[in-house]
């Protein structure tokens, strides 16, 4: 698993290096007073001229995990204040060559609204905290 993560990260870096007019985003923190926690995020690329956020994804992963990827891109869109959002898809050939990126711009109507994302984040936090309490007898 660690090898695949490293390979994926290397592919991301190659794609980001090809897109010289875009800014590689640093890790940021989003705060909403209505949430009991902050959200740490890392959008892959951002175009400061057009205010477009890009999420770099392997094409097969995107196809197999589309809803998850849309939630993630929707969050980046909201957190960065972007005006547009797109996937930068790529694929690795058998000889390890990276093909791409191909851009898929997502219409705003297909991005998940912040209220829905917030509800998902709250539910995820509840489930995580329940797991922590189950695994730690001192919290019971």
N, C-alpha and C positions, 0 to 999 in steps of 0.2 A: 504494500500500500504506500509506503514511504517513497519507494522508487517511482511509482506512478505520479505521486504528488510533485516530486522534483522534476519529472519530465513535463508535467503540465505547467509548472512555474516557468521552466525554461522556454516552453512554447509561448507562454504569455509574454515573456521578455522579448522574444523575437518579433512577435506581432507589434508590441509597443514600440520597438526600435524602428519598425517600418513606418510608423505613423508619427513622423517627426513634427507635424504641425499641431499635435495634441499634447496635453499635459498629463503626465503620469501622476495620478492622484496619490497623495499620502493618506495614511490612516487618519480618520477624523472621528469626532464624537458629536452625536446629535442629541440634544436635550429637549425634552418636551415636559413642561411642568405637570402635565396630567399623567405622566408615567412615573412609577416609583424607581426607575433605573434609567441610565443613559444607554444609547445605542452606539456602539463602536462599529464603524463601517470603513470599507475601502473600495471606492469605485475605481475601476481600472484606468479609464481615460476620460478626459474632459476637454472639450473645445471651448476655450474662453471667449471666442469671437461669436460663435453661433449658440453658445450655452447648451451644448449637446453632451450628454453623458453616454459613455460607451462601456458595455460590459463584454469582455473578451471571453468567449466560450468555445469549446470544441463542438463542432456541429452535431455529433452524435449525442453528446451530453445534453445539449440544448433540446434536441428532439425528444429525448427520453425523459427529460425533467422540465418540460416547458412551463408548467404552472409555478414550480419553485423558482425558476429563472425569471419569470415575469414578476413575481413578488419581489425578488432581489433587485431587479432593474427599477421597479416602481419605487422602492425605497431609496435607491440612489437618486432617482429623479426628484423625489421630494426633498431629500436631505441636502442636495447640492443646489436646489433652486433652478434646476435646468429648465429649458423651454422645449427640449426634445430628448428622446432616448432611443438608443439603438444597441443591437447586439453586433459585435464584430466576431463573426464565426470563422473558424479555421478547421483544418483536418490535417492529420499526419499521414503521409504515404508510408507504404511498407518500408521504403528505404530511409525513413525518418525525416524526409523533407517536409517542411511545413507549407501547406497551401492555404492561401487566404491573405488577408481577411476578406470576407464577404459581409457586407453590411445589411442588416435588416432593421429598418426603422419601425418602431412600434407606435401606432397611432395613440394619441393621448386617451382615447376612449377605451383602449385595451389595457391601460395601466391601472393598477389597483389603487383606489383612493386611500388617502392617509388614514381615515377612520377605520377602514377594514384592516390595513396593515397594523394599526395600533392594537386592534382587538386580537390579531394573531400573535403579536408580540406579548401582550398580557397573558394570553393562554399559554404560550410557550414558557413564559416565566413561571407561571403557576405549576406547570408540569415539572419543570426543572427543580423548583424548590421542594416539591413533593418527593422527588427522587433523593434529594439531599437529605431530607428528614428521614426517609426510610433507611438510608445507608448509614446514618449517624444516630446511634441510640441516645446520645446526649441531648438531642433536639426534641425528643418525644416527651 
